[in-house]
Each structure stands twice: as C-alpha cells, then as structure tokens.
Amino acid sequence: MSEDRVKEIEQSAEEIVESFVEAAEGLPIKRETYYSHEVYNIMRPDGEPSSGGERSEFRERFIEIMPGSDEDGNLRVEVARWAR
C-alpha cells in the first residue's frame, strides 16, 4: 500500500471517530446499578409429607416404566458407559 493511501485511510478513520464523538455529545448520561447475588442452595419450603399409599402408588408406576430392575425391584442403570 502506498504512503498516500495509508494517510488517506488514517484521515478518514479520524473523521469517523470525530463524527461519533460529536454525535455522542448530545446523548443523555444513564446511571446504572448492578447487584451481585451469591445465594446458593435456594430450597422451596416443604409441605406436608405424602401419604404411604401415595408413595406406594408412585413406586409401582415408576417400576412399570423404568428400563430395568434387579430381583429386589431396585432400578438398574449403566454407569459411565461413555467413560470406558
């Protein structure tokens, strides 16, 4: 690139920056406040415990749709197959 072309680009860049500065002078100043919330383990309040019948019914429905179970009726899953 020629020396004249470089100077021309620098001059037009300066003109662009100056026009942005002039345009920004009329903008209102906005004050903002930022808050940091470092609250961990937010838990919902517990309600009344469910009845034994409700829990038993849930367990039966869960066992019906679970992919696999052992002889005791416990859920059987594969662990970290992708990590081998």
Residue pairs with C-beta under 8 A, 6 or more apart in sequence:
50 58
63 69
63 73
66 75
67 76
67 77
68 75
68 76
68 77
69 75
69 76
70 76
